[in-house]
Amino acid sequence: MNHTGPGSTHAPQTGPTPMPPAPPPGSFPPYNPPTNPPATATATDHSPPPTPQEYPTPSPPLANPASADPRAEPASTDPLVKPTPAAANRNPGPPLPPDRPVALITGASSGIGAAVARRFAAGGWQVIVSGRDRPRLAETAAGAAAAVVLPADLATPGGPRLLAESALRAGGRIDVLVAGAGIGWAGHFVSMPSAAIDRVLTVDLNATLHLVREVLPAMVAAGRGRVVLVGSVAGCVGVREEAVYSAAKAGLAAFAEALRQELRGTGVGVTLVVPGPVDTRFFARRGAPYRRSHPRPTTPDRVAGAVWDAVLRGRDESYVPGWLALPGRAKGLAPTVYRRLLNRFG
C-alpha cells in the first residue's frame, strides 16, 4: 500500500527519473584539468609552460620547377615548394600526457588553423599542430600546456600517412582532427597553370581525404572522435575566378556529408565548418586581395570559436557568419533567380 496521507513516513512514488538525452556522436564536454597537483609533483610543475616538443620533420625544402609562377612567395614559404617526407621509423620522442583530449590541427602555421590551435589549448586540450612553416608553428604552440609541433607538407607523397603516424605516436590517440590546411588561386580558369590546378586540388581536397583516411580507423576502433573539415562558402555557391578552389571545397562538402552517413553508429562525428572570407594571409598568398564589399571578412578567432563550439556540441555544420547558409538554400530553391542575382552582384 502507498501511504501518502498526513503523518506518513513514505514519500510519494513519482516513477523513475528520466535519463538525460545522449550526447551527439563525437561531441566532447569541456575539459576540466585537475585542481590538485598529482602526488608526484615537483617544483618544476610550477615553472612556465614547457617548450613545445618538435618531432622529426622533412629535410630542407627542394625547389619545385612549377614554382616559377610570378605570384609565388619566396622559397621558404612558397606553396609550390615541397619538402621530402620524414622517415617513418624515426623516434618521435616521449608521448604526451594521457589525461587530456588530443586535437591534431593542420594548417596551424597561421590563420584559421593557428586560431583553432590556440582555442583548443586555452580549453585545456593537448594540441598537435602541423603546417609547413616551422617558426610560425612554434609561435602557435607557445604557451600551450601540452603541445607538439609536427612540420609537414601534406602535398608530398605519403605526407598524410606519415603525419598521422607521428601524431598517433605523440598523443597516443587523436580525439579530434581539424583539417585546416588549404591554399587558393585567383584568376580566370583559362589562364590557370596546370601545376596550380593540381596543387589546389591536392592540398585542398586530396591530401585532406588521405589524412582523414589515415586517422579515422583509430577513432572508429575507440568508438569516439570527430573530424572537422574547414570548407568555404565558395564550395556552396561557386565563386567566379576561383573555379578550382570552389570545386575543391564543394568536393569537401560532399565528402563530409557522405562520410557522416557512413559513420552513423560508430561514435565518430563529422563537422563541416563553412566560413566566408577570413582576414588572413590567404588572399596575399593566392596572388589577389579580397576586393568585394560583401560579405566582409571575419576574424580567424571567430571561425575558431565556431570549430570549438561544434566539437563541444557535436554539430554537423557551422556557417560563419550564420547567414551564409542562406545563399546555398536560395540556390537550391530558386536556381534561376539565384543565378540572375549572382550575375548582377557577383
ZAPA-44221 format. One line per 3 residues: number of its first residue (from 1); for each residue x negated, y negated, z negated of C-alpha. Coordinates in nm, 2 decimals, always signed. Layout:
NUM> X/Y/Z; ... .
end
This chain:
1> +0.00/+0.00/+0.00; -0.12/-0.35/+0.08; -0.10/-0.57/-0.23 .
4> -0.09/-0.93/-0.13; +0.15/-1.08/-0.39; +0.07/-1.30/-0.69 .
7> -0.19/-1.16/-0.92; -0.31/-0.91/-0.66; -0.69/-0.85/-0.65 .
10> -0.68/-0.73/-0.29; -0.75/-0.97/-0.01; -0.50/-0.95/+0.28 .
13> -0.60/-0.74/+0.58; -0.69/-0.96/+0.87; -0.83/-0.70/+1.11 .
16> -1.18/-0.66/+1.24; -1.39/-0.97/+1.31; -1.41/-1.03/+1.68 .
19> -1.75/-0.99/+1.83; -1.92/-1.29/+2.00; -1.94/-1.27/+2.38 .
22> -2.25/-1.10/+2.52; -2.51/-1.35/+2.65; -2.57/-1.36/+3.03 .
25> -2.83/-1.13/+3.16; -3.18/-1.27/+3.15; -3.09/-1.55/+2.91 .
28> -3.33/-1.64/+2.62; -3.24/-1.80/+2.29; -3.46/-2.09/+2.17 .
31> -3.79/-1.96/+2.03; -3.84/-2.04/+1.66; -4.20/-2.00/+1.55 .
34> -4.26/-1.85/+1.21; -4.25/-2.12/+0.94; -4.50/-1.93/+0.71 .
37> -4.86/-1.86/+0.83; -4.95/-1.49/+0.86; -5.13/-1.32/+0.57 .
40> -5.45/-1.30/+0.77; -5.45/-1.68/+0.85; -5.78/-1.85/+0.81 .
43> -5.89/-2.22/+0.81; -5.92/-2.21/+1.19; -5.54/-2.16/+1.21 .
46> -5.51/-2.54/+1.13; -5.75/-2.65/+1.39; -5.64/-2.83/+1.72 .
49> -5.47/-2.61/+1.98; -5.73/-2.38/+2.14; -5.87/-2.44/+2.48 .
52> -5.66/-2.26/+2.74; -5.80/-1.92/+2.85; -5.93/-1.92/+3.20 .
55> -5.92/-1.59/+3.39; -6.15/-1.47/+3.67; -6.04/-1.66/+3.98 .
58> -6.11/-1.67/+4.35; -6.45/-1.77/+4.47; -6.51/-2.12/+4.61 .
61> -6.28/-2.21/+4.90; -6.36/-2.11/+5.25; -6.29/-2.36/+5.52 .
64> -6.00/-2.26/+5.75; -6.02/-2.37/+6.12; -5.64/-2.45/+6.10 .
67> -5.71/-2.74/+5.86; -5.81/-2.97/+6.15; -5.47/-3.14/+6.12 .
70> -5.55/-3.51/+6.08; -5.29/-3.53/+5.80; -5.48/-3.28/+5.58 .
73> -5.62/-3.38/+5.25; -5.99/-3.34/+5.16; -6.12/-2.98/+5.15 .
76> -6.08/-2.94/+4.77; -5.71/-2.99/+4.78; -5.62/-2.92/+5.14 .
79> -5.32/-2.68/+5.17; -5.48/-2.51/+5.46; -5.79/-2.41/+5.26 .
82> -5.78/-2.05/+5.15; -6.00/-1.92/+4.87; -6.08/-1.55/+4.87 .
85> -5.88/-1.33/+4.63; -6.03/-1.24/+4.29; -6.14/-0.89/+4.23 .
88> -5.86/-0.69/+4.09; -6.07/-0.49/+3.84; -6.23/-0.79/+3.66 .
91> -6.17/-0.81/+3.29; -5.91/-1.09/+3.23; -6.01/-1.14/+2.87 .
94> -5.80/-1.08/+2.55; -5.42/-1.07/+2.58; -5.20/-1.35/+2.45 .
97> -5.03/-1.31/+2.11; -4.72/-1.09/+2.14; -4.48/-1.29/+1.92 .
100> -4.38/-1.55/+2.18; -4.19/-1.51/+2.50; -4.41/-1.54/+2.81 .
103> -4.35/-1.75/+3.12; -4.55/-1.73/+3.44; -4.52/-2.06/+3.63 .
106> -4.66/-2.11/+3.98; -4.73/-2.45/+4.14; -4.83/-2.57/+3.80 .
109> -5.12/-2.79/+3.92; -4.88/-3.09/+3.94; -4.52/-3.20/+4.00 .
112> -4.23/-2.97/+3.91; -4.45/-2.68/+3.81; -4.66/-2.88/+3.57 .
115> -4.35/-3.03/+3.41; -4.19/-2.69/+3.37; -4.51/-2.56/+3.20 .
118> -4.51/-2.85/+2.96; -4.14/-2.80/+2.88; -4.18/-2.43/+2.80 .
121> -4.50/-2.49/+2.60; -4.31/-2.75/+2.40; -4.04/-2.49/+2.34 .
124> -4.30/-2.25/+2.18; -4.35/-2.02/+2.48; -4.67/-1.87/+2.60 .
127> -4.73/-2.02/+2.94; -4.94/-1.87/+3.22; -5.00/-2.14/+3.47 .
130> -5.11/-2.08/+3.83; -5.20/-2.31/+4.12; -5.48/-2.40/+4.35 .
133> -5.63/-2.70/+4.16; -5.83/-2.57/+3.87; -5.89/-2.91/+3.69 .
136> -5.53/-3.00/+3.71; -5.42/-2.66/+3.58; -5.64/-2.72/+3.28 .
139> -5.47/-3.06/+3.22; -5.13/-2.89/+3.24; -5.23/-2.63/+2.99 .
142> -5.40/-2.88/+2.75; -5.22/-2.90/+2.41; -5.02/-2.58/+2.46 .
145> -5.04/-2.35/+2.16; -5.08/-2.04/+2.39; -5.18/-2.09/+2.75 .
148> -5.37/-1.90/+3.02; -5.50/-2.07/+3.34; -5.49/-1.85/+3.65 .
151> -5.60/-2.05/+3.96; -5.49/-1.87/+4.28; -5.37/-1.93/+4.63 .
154> -5.06/-1.72/+4.69; -5.10/-1.75/+5.06; -5.41/-1.53/+5.07 .
157> -5.37/-1.16/+5.15; -5.29/-0.98/+4.83; -5.27/-1.30/+4.63 .
160> -4.93/-1.24/+4.48; -5.02/-0.89/+4.37; -5.35/-1.00/+4.21 .
163> -5.18/-1.28/+4.03; -4.90/-1.06/+3.89; -5.16/-0.80/+3.77 .
166> -5.37/-1.06/+3.60; -5.06/-1.23/+3.44; -4.92/-0.90/+3.31 .
169> -5.26/-0.81/+3.16; -5.28/-1.16/+3.00; -4.94/-1.18/+2.85 .
172> -4.86/-0.81/+2.81; -4.53/-0.88/+2.98; -4.36/-1.16/+3.18 .
175> -4.02/-1.27/+3.04; -3.96/-1.55/+3.29; -4.12/-1.62/+3.63 .
178> -4.08/-1.97/+3.76; -4.17/-1.97/+4.13; -4.25/-2.34/+4.19 .
181> -4.53/-2.32/+4.45; -4.44/-2.50/+4.77; -4.56/-2.73/+5.05 .
184> -4.39/-2.93/+5.31; -4.44/-3.07/+5.66; -4.25/-3.37/+5.81 .
187> -4.21/-3.45/+6.18; -4.03/-3.33/+6.49; -4.04/-2.95/+6.52 .
190> -4.16/-2.96/+6.88; -4.48/-3.13/+6.76; -4.54/-2.90/+6.46 .
193> -4.86/-2.69/+6.50; -4.82/-2.31/+6.49; -5.06/-2.29/+6.19 .
196> -4.84/-2.53/+6.00; -4.53/-2.33/+6.07; -4.70/-2.02/+5.94 .
199> -4.83/-2.19/+5.63; -4.50/-2.34/+5.53; -4.32/-2.01/+5.57 .
202> -4.59/-1.82/+5.39; -4.62/-2.05/+5.09; -4.25/-2.14/+5.05 .
205> -4.09/-1.81/+5.13; -4.31/-1.51/+5.20; -4.55/-1.55/+4.90 .
208> -4.26/-1.61/+4.66; -4.09/-1.29/+4.77; -4.41/-1.09/+4.74 .
211> -4.47/-1.23/+4.39; -4.12/-1.15/+4.28; -4.16/-0.80/+4.41 .
214> -4.47/-0.75/+4.20; -4.33/-0.90/+3.88; -3.98/-0.75/+3.89 .
217> -4.04/-0.38/+3.82; -4.18/-0.46/+3.47; -3.88/-0.68/+3.40 .
220> -3.63/-0.41/+3.51; -3.82/-0.15/+3.30; -3.79/-0.38/+3.00 .
223> -3.42/-0.44/+3.06; -3.47/-0.81/+3.03; -3.61/-1.11/+3.22 .
226> -3.53/-1.39/+3.45; -3.66/-1.50/+3.79; -3.63/-1.88/+3.86 .
229> -3.67/-1.99/+4.22; -3.72/-2.35/+4.29; -3.53/-2.43/+4.61 .
232> -3.43/-2.76/+4.77; -3.12/-2.94/+4.89; -3.28/-2.91/+5.23 .
235> -3.21/-2.54/+5.22; -2.84/-2.60/+5.16; -2.77/-2.86/+5.43 .
238> -3.08/-2.87/+5.66; -3.28/-3.19/+5.69; -3.40/-3.33/+6.02 .
241> -3.77/-3.35/+6.07; -3.80/-3.08/+5.80; -3.67/-2.79/+6.01 .
244> -3.92/-2.52/+5.89; -3.91/-2.64/+5.53; -3.53/-2.63/+5.54 .
247> -3.54/-2.28/+5.69; -3.78/-2.16/+5.42; -3.57/-2.30/+5.14 .
250> -3.25/-2.16/+5.29; -3.41/-1.82/+5.30; -3.50/-1.86/+4.94 .
253> -3.14/-1.94/+4.85; -3.01/-1.63/+5.04; -3.27/-1.42/+4.87 .
256> -3.16/-1.54/+4.53; -2.80/-1.45/+4.60; -2.88/-1.11/+4.73 .
259> -3.13/-1.02/+4.46; -2.89/-1.13/+4.19; -2.63/-0.88/+4.32 .
262> -2.89/-0.60/+4.33; -3.00/-0.67/+3.97; -2.65/-0.65/+3.82 .
265> -2.65/-0.43/+3.51; -3.03/-0.44/+3.47; -3.05/-0.72/+3.22 .
268> -3.26/-0.93/+3.46; -3.11/-1.25/+3.60; -3.19/-1.48/+3.89 .
271> -3.16/-1.86/+3.89; -3.18/-2.09/+4.19; -3.27/-2.44/+4.09 .
274> -3.18/-2.69/+4.37; -3.34/-3.04/+4.33; -3.31/-3.33/+4.57 .
277> -3.62/-3.54/+4.63; -3.85/-3.54/+4.34; -4.10/-3.81/+4.26 .
280> -4.43/-3.61/+4.31; -4.73/-3.60/+4.54; -4.53/-3.36/+4.76 .
283> -4.45/-3.63/+5.02; -4.80/-3.76/+5.04; -4.93/-3.41/+5.09 .
286> -4.68/-3.33/+5.37; -4.80/-3.64/+5.56; -4.50/-3.86/+5.54 .
289> -4.35/-4.07/+5.25; -3.99/-4.04/+5.14; -3.80/-4.32/+5.32 .
292> -3.43/-4.25/+5.26; -3.24/-4.48/+5.02; -3.02/-4.19/+4.90 .
295> -3.05/-3.97/+4.72; -3.31/-4.14/+4.51; -3.60/-3.93/+4.39 .
298> -3.56/-3.78/+4.05; -3.84/-3.71/+3.80; -4.02/-3.37/+3.76 .
301> -3.92/-3.37/+3.39; -3.55/-3.38/+3.48; -3.60/-3.07/+3.70 .
304> -3.80/-2.90/+3.43; -3.51/-2.97/+3.19; -3.27/-2.80/+3.43 .
307> -3.50/-2.50/+3.45; -3.53/-2.48/+3.07; -3.15/-2.51/+3.03 .
310> -3.09/-2.24/+3.30; -3.32/-2.00/+3.12; -3.17/-2.05/+2.78 .
313> -2.81/-2.03/+2.91; -2.86/-1.77/+3.18; -2.73/-1.98/+3.46 .
316> -2.73/-1.86/+3.82; -2.76/-2.20/+3.99; -2.86/-2.55/+3.88 .
319> -2.84/-2.86/+4.11; -3.05/-3.17/+4.01; -2.87/-3.40/+4.00 .
322> -2.54/-3.21/+3.98; -2.36/-3.39/+4.25; -2.60/-3.24/+4.51 .
325> -2.37/-2.93/+4.51; -2.11/-3.14/+4.70; -2.28/-3.16/+5.04 .
328> -2.31/-2.79/+5.07; -1.95/-2.74/+4.98; -1.84/-3.00/+5.22 .
331> -2.04/-2.83/+5.49; -1.85/-2.50/+5.42; -1.51/-2.66/+5.40 .
334> -1.52/-2.90/+5.69; -1.83/-2.84/+5.90; -1.73/-3.07/+6.19 .
337> -1.67/-3.37/+5.96; -1.98/-3.29/+5.77; -2.20/-3.29/+6.09 .
340> -2.05/-3.62/+6.20; -2.14/-3.78/+5.87; -2.48/-3.62/+5.89 .
343> -2.54/-3.76/+6.24; -2.44/-4.10/+6.12; -2.61/-4.13/+5.78 .
346> -2.88/-3.86/+5.82 .
end
